[in-house]
Amino acid sequence: MNKITAAITAVGAYVPDYVLSNQVLETMVDTNDEWITSRTGIKERRILKDKDKGTSFLAIKAAQDLLQKSGTKPEDIDMVLLATATPDMPVAATAVYVATQIGAVNAFAYDLQAACSSFLYGMSTAAAYIQSGRYKKVLLVGADKMSSIIDYTDRATCIIFGDGAGAVLFEPNEEGYGLQDEYLRSDGIGREYLKIDAGGSLLPASEETVANKQHYVFQDGKTVFKYAVSNMADVSEKIMNRNNLSHDDVDWLIAHQANKRIIDATASRMNLDDSKVLVNIEKYGNTTSATLPLLLSDYEHQFKKGDNLVFASFGGGFTWGSIYLKWAYDKK
Ligand code: UT7
């Protein structure tokens, strides 16, 4: 029997309708379209306005989009993994609710949190379950309602993040398509630079933490930028070298959409032509766990069976890494 690899066989996505443009942000904080565009590449982001809807709403929509497009029966799914930094609630995994709501009645489910690398790490986890031979259909969803943890008076963060969700299905493949290699890293030095101080076991919620705005994302952008640029480029170069991939062999770079300048730096280290570098940050901003699957969804029609995809991410923690995957299908 041939070796089992874990292939992506379907993609789905969802973004909320409301568009928060740079022009609207100009009326909210001291910023301007020129600064945001030149420093980040972002023009607009989507925001889930409904107060009574959390990340599960986005995740369910993306999962349903995948099920509908691929004709997958939800009862055939073995496992639902939700990559997210913004679960509906601190306790009671959001993935479990999502699985039940989409009708994945035979699946088990849990959340995976590694900030902006949640989806990349989730790909590794999902693929490992498939490669082990234990499960046949693993649904990996990346979803974040970043607007629920952003202070819209803080111009350092509110211009960056947006809400969104994407989903992929991993299935066994015996022709060698799917995940080929991964290089995942983390370093706890990063937790001071990108974090939410309160609401966890270290600093539980109190009147004081609310008054001090400690439930919002804090980011030391300059420091995170420095680490992101060098580390994302390092791992991407490493995965190319380890797999003897020249820049001609790489068909697509699918990089976390945090800042266009970080993506460009990674592409430049890989010596990749711009046409191979997938970008949609201008439309969605940084959607944390949803950036990679939203790229897959937006560009799926261009992928050919056998294409070499390099995924890369960098996020809070710090967490980062790169994955080399062979695309498994031509879109009908
Ligand atoms: O996804 C997880 C990982 N996260 C990342 O990878 C994000 C990494 N960091 C970044 O992308 C960038 O650091 C930011 C986009 C967050 C900031 O860009 P920057 O080029 O590092 O700007 P800066 O923080 O160094 O600020 C430069 C100047 C400052 O003014 P002075 O001190 O030079 O007078 C800021 O006060 O720009 C000012 N500034 C702004 N001006 C207009 C900061 N934010 C804004 C703003 N609008 N929104």
Residues whose N, C-alpha, C, O or C-beta is under 5 A from the ligand:
A	BS01	UT7	D30 T31 N32 W35 R39 T40 C116 R155 A156 I159 G221 K222 V224 F225 A228 A258 N259 F314 G315 G316
